[in-house]
């Protein structure tokens, strides 16, 4: 579906990854404009990008002359702007929306902020944390969050093939990139069988496969 959307992101950014999933689930085409978060000190700090997104982070979505930042705001915007599309990112009922939003926030508010690039860079520059220490830091916070997510999914009748029922939602769009990060940091996932099952189910779908970091145009040739 033609949409004229432009997504500024980085191939390995979890936040950009979840928005790519959402765009694909909605069936919306978009142009990718990479923002390299490391090269030259980080292209997100360049004046032209800061003019677009004063926070200097990705993702950033352009819809005509509209600029939308923050991944959750972008996903809800896409859902509200395109209710006619078959895939809804949030359930229609209030309890379902609350459940999905809770799972989303467990990832985006509790796990992800503690392990994103700028936090890891600060651990290195201010406290001298080496790569092994940064990896251990990341594993600690992901494991703590996954323990709660696993318990919430296992103990809820609404959990189906995906985080909520039999169609993927915003919760799955947020969970999958976080599992990707867990694998990157070599966190054992044996204690989170429901999380792992849902991750595998999602990755059977083209919407998730096409959003994967390795297939993005700015991904390194060998990853």
DOGU-507563 format. One line per field, with one value per residue: residue number from 0; residue in three letters; x, y, z of N, C-alpha, C in turn. Coordinates in nm, 3 decimals. Layout:
i	(NUM, ...)
aa	(ALA, ...)
n.u	(X, ...)
n.v	(Y, ...)
n.w	(Z, ...)
ca.u	(X, ...)
ca.v	(Y, ...)
ca.w	(Z, ...)
c.u	(X, ...)
c.v	(Y, ...)
c.w	(Z, ...)
This chain:
i	(0, 1, 2, 3, 4, 5, 6, 7, 8, 9, 10, 11, 12, 13, 14, 15, 16, 17, 18, 19, 20, 21, 22, 23, 24, 25, 26, 27, 28, 29, 30, 31, 32, 33, 34, 35, 36, 37, 38, 39, 40, 41, 42, 43, 44, 45, 46, 47, 48, 49, 50, 51, 52, 53, 54, 55, 56, 57, 58, 59, 60, 61, 62, 63, 64, 65, 66, 67, 68, 69, 70, 71, 72, 73, 74, 75, 76, 77, 78, 79, 80, 81, 82, 83, 84, 85, 86, 87, 88, 89, 90, 91, 92, 93, 94, 95, 96, 97, 98, 99, 100, 101, 102, 103, 104, 105, 106, 107, 108, 109, 110, 111, 112, 113, 114, 115, 116, 117, 118, 119, 120, 121, 122, 123, 124, 125, 126, 127, 128, 129, 130, 131, 132, 133, 134, 135, 136, 137, 138, 139, 140, 141, 142, 143, 144, 145, 146, 147, 148, 149, 150, 151, 152, 153, 154, 155, 156, 157, 158, 159, 160, 161, 162, 163, 164, 165, 166, 167, 168, 169, 170, 171, 172, 173, 174, 175, 176, 177, 178, 179, 180, 181, 182, 183, 184, 185, 186, 187, 188, 189, 190, 191, 192, 193, 194, 195, 196, 197, 198, 199, 200, 201, 202, 203, 204, 205, 206, 207, 208, 209, 210, 211, 212, 213, 214, 215, 216, 217, 218, 219, 220, 221, 222)
aa	(UNK, UNK, UNK, UNK, UNK, UNK, UNK, UNK, UNK, UNK, UNK, UNK, UNK, UNK, UNK, UNK, UNK, UNK, UNK, UNK, UNK, UNK, UNK, UNK, UNK, UNK, UNK, UNK, UNK, UNK, UNK, UNK, UNK, UNK, UNK, UNK, UNK, UNK, UNK, UNK, UNK, UNK, UNK, UNK, UNK, UNK, UNK, UNK, UNK, UNK, UNK, UNK, UNK, UNK, UNK, UNK, UNK, UNK, UNK, UNK, UNK, UNK, UNK, UNK, UNK, UNK, UNK, UNK, UNK, UNK, UNK, UNK, UNK, UNK, UNK, UNK, UNK, UNK, UNK, UNK, UNK, UNK, UNK, UNK, UNK, UNK, UNK, UNK, UNK, UNK, UNK, UNK, UNK, UNK, UNK, UNK, UNK, UNK, UNK, UNK, UNK, UNK, UNK, UNK, UNK, UNK, UNK, UNK, UNK, UNK, UNK, UNK, UNK, UNK, UNK, UNK, UNK, UNK, UNK, UNK, UNK, UNK, UNK, UNK, UNK, UNK, UNK, UNK, UNK, UNK, UNK, UNK, UNK, UNK, UNK, UNK, UNK, UNK, UNK, UNK, UNK, UNK, UNK, UNK, UNK, UNK, UNK, UNK, UNK, UNK, UNK, UNK, UNK, UNK, UNK, UNK, UNK, UNK, UNK, UNK, UNK, UNK, UNK, UNK, UNK, UNK, UNK, UNK, UNK, UNK, UNK, UNK, UNK, UNK, UNK, UNK, UNK, UNK, UNK, UNK, UNK, UNK, UNK, UNK, UNK, UNK, UNK, UNK, UNK, UNK, UNK, UNK, UNK, UNK, UNK, UNK, UNK, UNK, UNK, UNK, UNK, UNK, UNK, UNK, UNK, UNK, UNK, UNK, UNK, UNK, UNK, UNK, UNK, UNK, UNK, UNK, UNK, UNK, UNK, UNK, UNK, UNK, UNK)
n.u	(0.085, 0.071, 0.206, 0.367, 0.525, 0.811, 1.078, 1.311, 1.583, 1.788, 1.968, 2.008, 1.871, 1.648, 1.409, 1.353, 1.330, 1.096, 0.906, 0.935, 0.830, 0.564, 0.480, 0.499, 0.315, 0.081, 0.078, 0.189, 0.379, 0.707, 0.970, 1.309, 1.538, 1.851, 2.007, 2.306, 2.409, 2.657, 2.879, 3.112, 3.073, 2.804, 2.531, 2.287, 2.324, 2.374, 2.317, 2.111, 1.955, 1.883, 1.725, 1.502, 1.433, 1.450, 1.531, 1.725, 1.724, 1.639, 1.346, 1.221, 0.940, 0.820, 0.528, 0.409, 0.402, 0.410, 0.582, 0.665, 0.773, 0.924, 0.873, 0.641, 0.441, 0.446, 0.359, 0.098, -0.010, -0.001, -0.185, -0.421, -0.447, -0.487, -0.725, -0.871, -0.725, -0.650, -0.499, -0.490, -0.307, -0.360, -0.590, -0.954, -1.103, -1.118, -0.989, -0.823, -0.659, -0.535, -0.387, -0.211, -0.078, 0.047, 0.231, 0.383, 0.496, 0.650, 0.861, 0.947, 0.966, 1.084, 1.287, 1.429, 1.527, 1.744, 1.940, 2.006, 2.195, 2.311, 2.314, 2.485, 2.716, 2.763, 2.815, 3.058, 3.219, 3.201, 3.232, 3.414, 3.342, 3.400, 3.363, 3.270, 3.157, 2.956, 2.798, 2.716, 2.569, 2.358, 2.244, 2.153, 1.938, 1.765, 1.700, 1.569, 1.343, 1.229, 1.159, 0.932, 0.764, 0.735, 0.595, 0.361, 0.256, 0.224, 0.036, -0.208, -0.517, -0.564, -0.340, -0.221, -0.128, 0.029, 0.137, -0.105, -0.374, -0.459, -0.351, -0.080, 0.027, 0.091, 0.238, 0.382, 0.537, 0.709, 0.824, 0.971, 1.206, 1.336, 1.394, 1.569, 1.779, 1.844, 1.948, 2.164, 2.321, 2.375, 2.208, 2.084, 1.782, 1.623, 1.463, 1.241, 1.014, 0.765, 0.796, 0.998, 0.865, 0.667, 0.828, 0.945, 0.712, 0.631, 0.841, 0.793, 0.634, 0.610, 0.607, 0.758, 0.999, 1.088, 1.141, 1.364, 1.687, 1.915, 1.841, 1.810, 1.870, 2.091, 2.239, 2.543, 2.749, 2.817, 2.665)
n.v	(-0.120, 0.213, 0.492, 0.712, 0.749, 0.814, 0.669, 0.733, 0.566, 0.313, 0.025, -0.161, -0.061, -0.108, 0.029, 0.140, -0.097, -0.210, -0.033, -0.073, -0.332, -0.279, -0.110, -0.293, -0.489, -0.341, -0.318, -0.104, 0.081, 0.227, 0.470, 0.418, 0.594, 0.591, 0.650, 0.666, 0.550, 0.547, 0.603, 0.862, 0.981, 0.969, 1.010, 1.101, 1.323, 1.528, 1.860, 1.889, 1.663, 1.694, 1.916, 1.805, 1.607, 1.701, 1.557, 1.388, 1.112, 0.782, 0.594, 0.815, 0.937, 1.051, 1.184, 1.314, 1.651, 1.611, 1.529, 1.260, 1.133, 0.896, 0.561, 0.423, 0.615, 0.652, 0.399, 0.383, 0.602, 0.515, 0.306, 0.442, 0.620, 0.455, 0.280, 0.128, -0.076, -0.425, -0.543, -0.475, -0.300, -0.275, -0.427, -0.432, -0.410, -0.266, -0.399, -0.574, -0.390, -0.270, -0.486, -0.542, -0.295, -0.292, -0.504, -0.397, -0.171, -0.289, -0.378, -0.143, 0.063, -0.043, -0.235, -0.180, 0.100, 0.084, -0.051, 0.069, 0.230, 0.480, 0.468, 0.249, 0.354, 0.561, 0.420, 0.315, 0.546, 0.705, 0.534, 0.345, 0.091, -0.220, -0.421, -0.677, -0.622, -0.443, -0.614, -0.795, -0.624, -0.562, -0.819, -0.869, -0.682, -0.742, -1.009, -0.976, -0.832, -1.014, -1.226, -1.126, -1.074, -1.330, -1.458, -1.309, -1.367, -1.648, -1.681, -1.587, -1.598, -1.479, -1.498, -1.624, -1.772, -1.560, -1.267, -1.163, -1.324, -1.456, -1.310, -1.098, -0.819, -0.485, -0.551, -0.781, -0.665, -0.517, -0.703, -0.888, -0.746, -0.711, -0.970, -1.032, -0.864, -0.988, -1.230, -1.130, -1.037, -1.273, -1.397, -1.669, -1.835, -2.031, -2.020, -1.882, -1.992, -1.931, -1.673, -1.730, -1.907, -1.741, -1.553, -1.715, -1.785, -1.536, -1.473, -1.639, -1.500, -1.283, -1.010, -0.968, -1.089, -0.928, -0.699, -0.745, -0.677, -0.760, -0.755, -0.497, -0.197, -0.052, -0.227, -0.389, -0.573, -0.831, -0.980)
n.w	(0.000, -0.095, 0.076, 0.133, 0.356, 0.560, 0.723, 0.963, 1.088, 1.248, 1.171, 1.384, 1.594, 1.855, 1.895, 1.644, 1.504, 1.614, 1.513, 1.239, 1.224, 1.296, 1.085, 0.875, 0.956, 0.934, 0.665, 0.531, 0.306, 0.306, 0.302, 0.380, 0.576, 0.673, 0.989, 1.120, 1.425, 1.542, 1.377, 1.313, 1.560, 1.584, 1.387, 1.464, 1.613, 1.444, 1.316, 1.120, 1.156, 1.425, 1.400, 1.295, 1.482, 1.792, 2.016, 1.928, 1.864, 1.740, 1.648, 1.387, 1.233, 0.925, 0.798, 0.540, 0.608, 0.873, 1.171, 1.363, 1.665, 1.895, 1.952, 2.045, 2.029, 1.755, 1.662, 1.768, 1.638, 1.369, 1.384, 1.450, 1.240, 1.029, 1.048, 0.880, 0.780, 0.786, 0.998, 1.335, 1.575, 1.839, 2.069, 2.044, 2.274, 2.605, 2.821, 2.687, 2.548, 2.766, 2.868, 2.654, 2.636, 2.886, 2.862, 2.653, 2.780, 2.974, 2.829, 2.686, 2.874, 3.103, 3.046, 2.798, 2.812, 2.989, 2.859, 2.622, 2.355, 2.432, 2.710, 2.757, 2.642, 2.820, 3.055, 2.983, 2.932, 3.165, 3.384, 3.311, 3.222, 3.074, 2.772, 2.850, 3.099, 3.028, 2.879, 3.077, 3.240, 3.062, 3.024, 3.284, 3.326, 3.116, 3.177, 3.423, 3.343, 3.158, 3.324, 3.456, 3.235, 3.124, 3.334, 3.331, 3.078, 3.083, 3.281, 3.188, 3.037, 2.797, 2.643, 2.343, 2.040, 1.997, 2.183, 2.268, 2.209, 1.881, 1.678, 1.583, 1.782, 1.907, 2.129, 2.055, 1.857, 2.010, 2.183, 2.024, 1.913, 2.159, 2.241, 2.038, 2.113, 2.354, 2.263, 2.125, 2.336, 2.451, 2.643, 2.818, 2.732, 2.835, 3.062, 2.988, 2.833, 2.710, 2.613, 2.428, 2.256, 2.145, 2.018, 1.818, 1.676, 1.580, 1.408, 1.197, 1.034, 0.752, 0.792, 1.020, 0.954, 0.743, 0.879, 1.027, 1.168, 1.013, 0.745, 0.670, 0.476, 0.566, 0.713, 0.812, 0.579, 0.661, 0.911)
ca.u	(0.000, 0.149, 0.173, 0.449, 0.589, 0.957, 1.123, 1.450, 1.615, 1.919, 1.938, 2.007, 1.793, 1.527, 1.292, 1.324, 1.290, 0.953, 0.824, 0.934, 0.733, 0.429, 0.451, 0.478, 0.188, -0.027, 0.085, 0.222, 0.512, 0.776, 1.108, 1.404, 1.651, 1.935, 2.079, 2.407, 2.418, 2.795, 2.976, 3.136, 3.017, 2.659, 2.463, 2.169, 2.360, 2.394, 2.218, 1.994, 1.866, 1.831, 1.616, 1.386, 1.401, 1.537, 1.583, 1.841, 1.710, 1.557, 1.303, 1.147, 0.855, 0.760, 0.404, 0.389, 0.472, 0.403, 0.696, 0.624, 0.884, 0.895, 0.821, 0.503, 0.354, 0.439, 0.276, -0.043, -0.048, -0.028, -0.309, -0.534, -0.459, -0.524, -0.811, -0.933, -0.639, -0.696, -0.426, -0.494, -0.195, -0.418, -0.721, -1.067, -1.162, -1.036, -0.903, -0.719, -0.564, -0.456, -0.292, -0.107, 0.003, 0.131, 0.344, 0.464, 0.571, 0.750, 0.978, 0.994, 0.992, 1.159, 1.405, 1.504, 1.605, 1.865, 2.038, 2.023, 2.332, 2.366, 2.341, 2.606, 2.828, 2.789, 2.880, 3.198, 3.295, 3.204, 3.270, 3.516, 3.291, 3.446, 3.258, 3.213, 3.074, 2.836, 2.716, 2.656, 2.467, 2.244, 2.179, 2.084, 1.811, 1.676, 1.652, 1.472, 1.219, 1.172, 1.096, 0.798, 0.685, 0.702, 0.490, 0.238, 0.205, 0.186, -0.077, -0.315, -0.595, -0.566, -0.221, -0.245, -0.007, 0.108, 0.127, -0.246, -0.461, -0.409, -0.292, 0.024, -0.011, 0.201, 0.320, 0.476, 0.630, 0.807, 0.892, 1.066, 1.337, 1.403, 1.453, 1.686, 1.886, 1.885, 2.035, 2.289, 2.400, 2.397, 2.128, 2.012, 1.638, 1.553, 1.367, 1.132, 0.966, 0.654, 0.859, 1.070, 0.766, 0.605, 0.933, 0.955, 0.589, 0.634, 0.940, 0.741, 0.557, 0.691, 0.616, 0.868, 1.125, 1.132, 1.183, 1.483, 1.804, 2.010, 1.796, 1.791, 1.968, 2.211, 2.306, 2.672, 2.740, 2.828, 2.618)
ca.v	(0.000, 0.335, 0.574, 0.832, 0.756, 0.807, 0.627, 0.749, 0.464, 0.249, -0.117, -0.240, 0.007, -0.182, 0.114, 0.145, -0.234, -0.233, 0.047, -0.144, -0.442, -0.222, -0.067, -0.413, -0.551, -0.260, -0.323, 0.029, 0.097, 0.343, 0.491, 0.412, 0.688, 0.548, 0.742, 0.580, 0.595, 0.536, 0.664, 1.006, 1.028, 0.951, 1.102, 1.154, 1.451, 1.629, 1.968, 1.871, 1.565, 1.756, 2.006, 1.719, 1.544, 1.766, 1.461, 1.322, 0.967, 0.715, 0.632, 0.937, 0.910, 1.162, 1.158, 1.445, 1.752, 1.572, 1.459, 1.186, 1.068, 0.797, 0.444, 0.388, 0.717, 0.623, 0.280, 0.418, 0.691, 0.432, 0.231, 0.534, 0.682, 0.354, 0.179, 0.047, -0.190, -0.546, -0.570, -0.374, -0.318, -0.281, -0.492, -0.340, -0.399, -0.191, -0.490, -0.621, -0.282, -0.253, -0.597, -0.521, -0.179, -0.330, -0.580, -0.303, -0.085, -0.370, -0.377, -0.012, 0.152, -0.107, -0.309, -0.116, 0.221, 0.054, -0.118, 0.130, 0.265, 0.593, 0.424, 0.167, 0.445, 0.635, 0.326, 0.304, 0.671, 0.760, 0.436, 0.256, -0.045, -0.281, -0.489, -0.786, -0.563, -0.389, -0.730, -0.846, -0.524, -0.582, -0.948, -0.857, -0.610, -0.818, -1.126, -0.930, -0.800, -1.134, -1.304, -1.072, -1.093, -1.473, -1.485, -1.243, -1.439, -1.784, -1.679, -1.507, -1.674, -1.408, -1.533, -1.726, -1.795, -1.439, -1.213, -1.144, -1.387, -1.530, -1.218, -1.018, -0.686, -0.397, -0.622, -0.866, -0.577, -0.473, -0.818, -0.952, -0.681, -0.730, -1.104, -1.018, -0.809, -1.090, -1.322, -1.057, -1.032, -1.413, -1.434, -1.797, -1.811, -2.152, -1.988, -1.801, -2.071, -1.865, -1.564, -1.788, -1.963, -1.630, -1.500, -1.802, -1.773, -1.407, -1.476, -1.713, -1.405, -1.200, -0.875, -0.968, -1.123, -0.813, -0.593, -0.790, -0.589, -0.807, -0.732, -0.354, -0.148, 0.002, -0.331, -0.431, -0.685, -0.960, -0.974)
ca.w	(0.000, -0.102, 0.192, 0.141, 0.487, 0.565, 0.856, 1.000, 1.187, 1.246, 1.151, 1.506, 1.698, 1.894, 1.878, 1.500, 1.468, 1.646, 1.421, 1.110, 1.237, 1.294, 0.947, 0.793, 0.996, 0.878, 0.520, 0.483, 0.249, 0.361, 0.263, 0.491, 0.574, 0.786, 1.077, 1.184, 1.563, 1.593, 1.285, 1.328, 1.686, 1.583, 1.296, 1.532, 1.675, 1.339, 1.325, 1.034, 1.218, 1.547, 1.361, 1.272, 1.611, 1.890, 2.113, 1.870, 1.878, 1.639, 1.513, 1.359, 1.118, 0.852, 0.724, 0.480, 0.687, 1.014, 1.228, 1.482, 1.730, 1.999, 1.882, 2.084, 1.970, 1.611, 1.639, 1.793, 1.529, 1.251, 1.408, 1.450, 1.108, 0.929, 1.110, 0.776, 0.748, 0.854, 1.121, 1.440, 1.666, 1.973, 2.071, 2.042, 2.407, 2.700, 2.898, 2.596, 2.526, 2.889, 2.875, 2.553, 2.673, 2.999, 2.807, 2.578, 2.870, 3.042, 2.741, 2.643, 2.988, 3.211, 2.999, 2.689, 2.843, 3.065, 2.775, 2.491, 2.321, 2.507, 2.847, 2.752, 2.617, 2.944, 3.146, 2.940, 2.941, 3.301, 3.486, 3.259, 3.203, 2.951, 2.694, 2.930, 3.203, 2.964, 2.842, 3.200, 3.275, 2.973, 3.055, 3.413, 3.314, 3.028, 3.251, 3.523, 3.272, 3.099, 3.431, 3.476, 3.113, 3.116, 3.433, 3.286, 2.962, 3.121, 3.374, 3.131, 2.940, 2.668, 2.566, 2.242, 1.960, 2.015, 2.319, 2.302, 2.111, 1.766, 1.580, 1.648, 1.826, 1.944, 2.228, 1.982, 1.788, 2.108, 2.243, 1.932, 1.916, 2.286, 2.237, 1.950, 2.197, 2.450, 2.189, 2.096, 2.459, 2.493, 2.760, 2.802, 2.731, 2.879, 3.168, 2.933, 2.718, 2.641, 2.537, 2.314, 2.164, 2.074, 1.931, 1.702, 1.598, 1.509, 1.300, 1.083, 0.955, 0.666, 0.849, 1.117, 0.886, 0.664, 0.971, 1.100, 1.147, 0.913, 0.608, 0.646, 0.377, 0.630, 0.791, 0.756, 0.484, 0.732, 1.050)
c.u	(0.088, 0.108, 0.251, 0.518, 0.740, 0.997, 1.273, 1.480, 1.756, 1.893, 1.926, 1.935, 1.666, 1.401, 1.253, 1.274, 1.141, 0.862, 0.821, 0.833, 0.591, 0.389, 0.422, 0.347, 0.069, -0.028, 0.117, 0.364, 0.574, 0.917, 1.196, 1.514, 1.738, 2.000, 2.179, 2.434, 2.560, 2.893, 2.988, 3.081, 2.866, 2.589, 2.336, 2.195, 2.380, 2.284, 2.093, 1.899, 1.805, 1.718, 1.487, 1.338, 1.495, 1.595, 1.705, 1.839, 1.634, 1.461, 1.237, 1.069, 0.806, 0.636, 0.362, 0.470, 0.465, 0.530, 0.649, 0.746, 0.832, 0.816, 0.677, 0.404, 0.338, 0.346, 0.128, -0.094, -0.084, -0.159, -0.431, -0.556, -0.507, -0.609, -0.874, -0.851, -0.670, -0.629, -0.434, -0.382, -0.239, -0.554, -0.834, -1.126, -1.064, -0.941, -0.790, -0.614, -0.475, -0.350, -0.177, -0.017, 0.095, 0.253, 0.440, 0.553, 0.675, 0.878, 1.032, 1.027, 1.087, 1.287, 1.489, 1.583, 1.736, 1.975, 2.058, 2.163, 2.387, 2.393, 2.469, 2.730, 2.864, 2.856, 3.029, 3.276, 3.307, 3.258, 3.373, 3.471, 3.341, 3.333, 3.191, 3.120, 2.946, 2.742, 2.645, 2.547, 2.341, 2.170, 2.099, 1.946, 1.714, 1.617, 1.546, 1.338, 1.152, 1.107, 0.951, 0.709, 0.642, 0.588, 0.357, 0.175, 0.152, 0.055, -0.196, -0.386, -0.597, -0.444, -0.255, -0.117, 0.089, 0.084, -0.018, -0.330, -0.387, -0.360, -0.188, -0.023, 0.113, 0.293, 0.423, 0.581, 0.739, 0.887, 1.001, 1.201, 1.411, 1.461, 1.576, 1.804, 1.936, 1.980, 2.170, 2.380, 2.420, 2.331, 2.062, 1.861, 1.556, 1.445, 1.246, 1.071, 0.851, 0.705, 0.926, 0.973, 0.703, 0.704, 0.944, 0.831, 0.587, 0.727, 0.905, 0.664, 0.650, 0.709, 0.732, 1.001, 1.178, 1.177, 1.313, 1.603, 1.891, 1.970, 1.771, 1.901, 2.096, 2.284, 2.442, 2.657, 2.742, 2.788, 2.554)
c.v	(0.124, 0.428, 0.704, 0.851, 0.744, 0.774, 0.649, 0.647, 0.413, 0.100, -0.195, -0.172, -0.073, -0.101, 0.126, 0.010, -0.254, -0.151, -0.017, -0.259, -0.387, -0.177, -0.187, -0.482, -0.473, -0.262, -0.189, 0.032, 0.223, 0.350, 0.487, 0.515, 0.657, 0.665, 0.656, 0.633, 0.595, 0.615, 0.815, 1.063, 1.017, 1.055, 1.161, 1.289, 1.562, 1.735, 1.944, 1.767, 1.619, 1.853, 1.928, 1.658, 1.601, 1.671, 1.387, 1.173, 0.913, 0.621, 0.770, 0.911, 1.040, 1.112, 1.290, 1.548, 1.724, 1.498, 1.393, 1.114, 0.976, 0.679, 0.411, 0.489, 0.692, 0.506, 0.310, 0.512, 0.612, 0.357, 0.322, 0.598, 0.583, 0.243, 0.086, -0.076, -0.307, -0.567, -0.452, -0.403, -0.323, -0.348, -0.388, -0.317, -0.335, -0.282, -0.542, -0.515, -0.260, -0.362, -0.577, -0.404, -0.210, -0.408, -0.490, -0.222, -0.162, -0.378, -0.236, 0.083, 0.090, -0.176, -0.223, 0.007, 0.194, -0.008, -0.053, 0.187, 0.376, 0.559, 0.341, 0.253, 0.523, 0.546, 0.313, 0.432, 0.720, 0.663, 0.334, 0.113, -0.101, -0.358, -0.599, -0.732, -0.504, -0.502, -0.786, -0.754, -0.548, -0.711, -0.939, -0.795, -0.680, -0.937, -1.086, -0.899, -0.922, -1.224, -1.259, -1.093, -1.238, -1.507, -1.426, -1.316, -1.577, -1.783, -1.599, -1.585, -1.608, -1.441, -1.645, -1.761, -1.678, -1.384, -1.195, -1.202, -1.447, -1.440, -1.133, -0.877, -0.602, -0.465, -0.710, -0.782, -0.526, -0.590, -0.875, -0.880, -0.700, -0.870, -1.104, -0.964, -0.911, -1.191, -1.256, -1.055, -1.169, -1.445, -1.568, -1.774, -1.931, -2.123, -1.910, -1.872, -2.004, -1.750, -1.619, -1.845, -1.851, -1.566, -1.583, -1.792, -1.644, -1.412, -1.570, -1.621, -1.313, -1.060, -0.863, -0.996, -1.003, -0.695, -0.625, -0.701, -0.631, -0.777, -0.584, -0.300, -0.093, -0.101, -0.361, -0.555, -0.819, -0.939, -1.106)
c.w	(0.000, 0.012, 0.198, 0.274, 0.474, 0.708, 0.870, 1.110, 1.171, 1.248, 1.281, 1.621, 1.728, 1.868, 1.731, 1.451, 1.496, 1.555, 1.283, 1.113, 1.225, 1.154, 0.859, 0.828, 0.939, 0.726, 0.458, 0.426, 0.306, 0.305, 0.389, 0.471, 0.696, 0.859, 1.155, 1.325, 1.619, 1.508, 1.307, 1.457, 1.694, 1.498, 1.357, 1.598, 1.572, 1.344, 1.240, 1.092, 1.347, 1.516, 1.339, 1.404, 1.717, 1.995, 2.060, 1.888, 1.757, 1.712, 1.510, 1.230, 1.057, 0.779, 0.663, 0.556, 0.836, 1.054, 1.357, 1.536, 1.840, 1.938, 1.919, 2.027, 1.820, 1.585, 1.662, 1.684, 1.404, 1.265, 1.396, 1.313, 1.003, 0.992, 1.008, 0.741, 0.839, 0.989, 1.216, 1.539, 1.811, 1.967, 2.077, 2.180, 2.505, 2.778, 2.811, 2.569, 2.648, 2.901, 2.776, 2.591, 2.792, 2.951, 2.729, 2.672, 2.951, 2.960, 2.726, 2.758, 3.090, 3.165, 2.905, 2.731, 2.915, 2.979, 2.640, 2.475, 2.409, 2.653, 2.852, 2.726, 2.743, 3.049, 3.113, 2.969, 3.085, 3.405, 3.437, 3.239, 3.070, 2.884, 2.775, 3.038, 3.145, 2.924, 2.966, 3.250, 3.191, 3.005, 3.185, 3.396, 3.221, 3.102, 3.353, 3.457, 3.215, 3.203, 3.451, 3.354, 3.099, 3.210, 3.388, 3.168, 2.999, 3.199, 3.320, 3.022, 2.803, 2.583, 2.469, 2.169, 1.975, 2.155, 2.364, 2.189, 1.993, 1.653, 1.652, 1.676, 1.852, 2.046, 2.160, 1.910, 1.882, 2.165, 2.152, 1.927, 2.048, 2.298, 2.147, 2.030, 2.297, 2.384, 2.159, 2.219, 2.522, 2.628, 2.735, 2.818, 2.778, 2.982, 3.117, 2.812, 2.642, 2.557, 2.412, 2.211, 2.080, 1.977, 1.804, 1.613, 1.517, 1.390, 1.186, 0.988, 0.875, 0.723, 0.947, 1.048, 0.808, 0.751, 1.042, 1.069, 1.030, 0.770, 0.578, 0.554, 0.439, 0.716, 0.729, 0.670, 0.554, 0.878, 1.086)
